[in-house]
Amino acid sequence: MPILQFEDLHFRYPSAPQSALAGANLTVLPGQKIALLGRNGARKSTLLLHGNGLLRPSVGSVRVAGQPLTYDRTNLLRMRQQVGLVFQNPDDQLFSASVRQDISFGPLNLGLDRQAVEERVQQAASECGVTELLARPTHALSGGQKARVALAGILAMKPQVLLADEAMAGLDPWMSAQILTIFATLAAQGMAIMLSTHDLTVAQHWADQIALMEAGQVVVVAPPHELFRQPEWRQRCGLELK
């Protein structure tokens, strides 16, 4: 059963003359590793923001575990427990004084008791390799540390789907590899991962499926080995292997 579905999504930003999404469709299964590719302006980020309910389509629907998303407070809270979103810039997600407080924020909002919150914090910190940073102030972290702490804050909610918008942007190759390893481990445990990226090498060697976007639509979904045998798709969307 699909864990996340985008069904004929249409959306236009109020200040924009043209639609950002123009009938986008995509189905995400548990445990899948999907690389979301497309040139700048393809609206990859817009699609991800719909997956977390931060944007609401003018036409179409989002389904989480088969249930249509409605935009009342209760349903959004339930959905954001199931679908986590990691922003491109971790500073957009880190706002607490310390790492422990930041990772605790989501579980505390779920109304969990102190012991349950601490258990989630420790587990998420361990998964992301930031246990030794729990007492550190968030403003004193390096870029790579901030990226892993932001991810830990999402994992503490125990989502079934993780949406990551250019999660390795600005990171060195070693840290990017660490993030991809974390994603692969989570997928092996059954979490679906959808990663927006411009790096075709990452998409080719990490993803199970590639979803290629152009002009607000998902124009093809295929395994990497199939898509990279079809250079017309790369040329059409302005993508080339490095």
N, C-alpha and C positions, 0 to 999 in steps of 0.2 A: 504493500500500500504506500502511495506517495506520502512523504512527510511535509512537503511544501509544493504548492502549485500556483503558478501565475497564469491566469486565464484571460486572454484577450485584453490586456491592460492598456488603457489609454490615459494619458496625463499630459497637461500643459501647465508650465509655470505661469503664474499670473502676469509676469512682465514680458513673457516671450510670445512672439507672433505665431510660432509653430509648435506642434505637439512634441513633447520630449519622448513619450512612449506612444507608439502607433500600432497597437495590437500585439503586444509582447506575450508570448506563451513559453512556459518552461515548466517541466516537472522534475522534482528532486526526490530521489529515493534514499532511504536510510543507508548510511555508510558510504554514499557516493562522494567522490572527490571531483568537483566540477571546476574547471578553469573558465572564467568568464572573460572573453577576449573581445577586442574591438578598438578602433582608433579613438582618439580623443573626440568627444562629442557623440559617441555611439549611444551614450546614456546608460552605461553600466552601473554607475553609482545610483542613478535614479531608480533602476530596477531593484537594487539591493535595499534602498530606503523603503520601497514598497513592501519588501519581504519582512521588514521589522515593524511595519505600521507607522513609520515616521512620515510617510506620504500616503495619501489616499487617492485611488484612481478615480477618474471621472466616469470611466466605463470599464467594465471587467471586474474580476474578483481575485482575491488571494485566499487560498485554502491552506490551513495548517492541520495536518493529520486528518484530512478529509472534511474538516469543518470550515465553513466560510467565515472569513474574518469580518467582524463588525467593530465599529470604532468607538464603542463606549469604553469607559475606564476599566471596567471589570474584565472585558474580553481582551483589551490591549495588554493588561497586566499578565493575564494567562498566556497570551501569545508570546510575550517577551521573555517568559520563562522558557518557552520552547524554542524560540528563534533568537539567537544572540547576534549582535552586529558589532564588528570591530572596525573603527574608523581608520582612514588613512593616516591621520595625525593623532597619535596617542594623547597629546595634550588636550584634545577635544573630549577625552573621556576621563582623564585624571583630574580630580578636583578636591580630593580630601587631603588632609595634612600629611598623613603617613600612608605607606603601602598597605599596612594591615587595615586601616580604616577604609581605604579605597576598595579593597577586595571585599570587605564586609558589607559595603553599602547595599548591594542587591539582596543578599540573603536577609539582612535586617529588615528591608522593605517587604519581604515576604512574611514577616511576623514570626520568624523562627526564634527559638530560645537561644541563649548565649552559647550553650554547648554545641548546638547544631550549627550555629554560625561559625564558630571557631573550627569545627571539623571541616566545614566546606572551605574555609580560608586556607587551612593547612593542606587540604587535598589539592586545591587549585594552585596554590603556591608551589607545591611539589611538582605538579604536572608541568608547570612553566619554568621551573628552575629558579624561583625567586624567594625561596624560604629564608635565605640569609638576608634578604632585603626588607623583611616585614616591618622592622622598626625604623627604616629609613624614611626621611621626608621625600615626597614624590618629586619636588622641584629639584632635588639633588641627584636624580637618576640620569644615566646616559640615555641616548636615544634607543638603543637596543633593550635596555632595562625597562624603559617606559613601555615599549611595545609588548614585552612579556607580561608586565604588570597589568596593562590594559586588557590583555587576553585573559589573564587569571581572573580579573573582575567579572568577565563574561562567563567563564567556566564555572565560577562559584554559584551561578544560577542553575547549573546543570541543564543546559539547553540540549535539544535534539538536533538542532541545525545551527551551524555557525556560518555567518556571512562575513567575509573579510574583504574590505575595500582597499586594495593596494597595500596589504599588510606589511610588505617588505620594502616599501618605498623609503629610500634614504638609509637603509641598513647595509652594513658590509656583507660580503658573501658568506662569511662564517655565521653571522647572526641570522641571515636569511635562511641558511640551511637548518639552523636550530628551529626556527619557526615552522618550516616545512616538515621537519621531523615530528614536532608536536602535533601538527595537523594530521599527519599520516597515522600517528598513534591513536588519535581521537576517532578517525574514520574507521580504524580497525576495531574499535570498541562499539561501532554502530552509529556514530554521529555523522551526519551529512555535512560536508564542507563545500562552500562555494566561494572561490577566491577570484576576485577581479584582479587582473594583472596585464601588463604589457610585455611580459617576459615569455616569449614562446618556448624558450628552453625549459623553463619551469613547467609550463603547461604540457610540453611534450613528455617530460620524464616523471611528473608528479601526478597528473590528473588521470582519472578514469574516462572522463568525458570532457569535451570542449564545447562550450556554448558560445557561438560567435554572434556578436551584435553589430547591427548597422542601422542607423537612422531610427533608433527606438524600437527595433524589432530583433528577435532572436532568429537569425536567418538560417542557421544550421546547428544541429547538435550531433556530434559524432565522436567516437574514440579518437585519440590523437593520431594513431597510426593510419587511420582512414583519412582524416582531414589533411594531414601533411602529404598525402599522395595526390591531393587536389590543389595545385598551386593557384588555380583561379580564385579559390576562396581567400587565400592570403592576399593576393593582389587586389581583389575587390574591396577588402577591408583595410588595406594599407599595412599589412603585417608581413614581416619577413623574419626568418630565423637568423639569430645572431651568429 
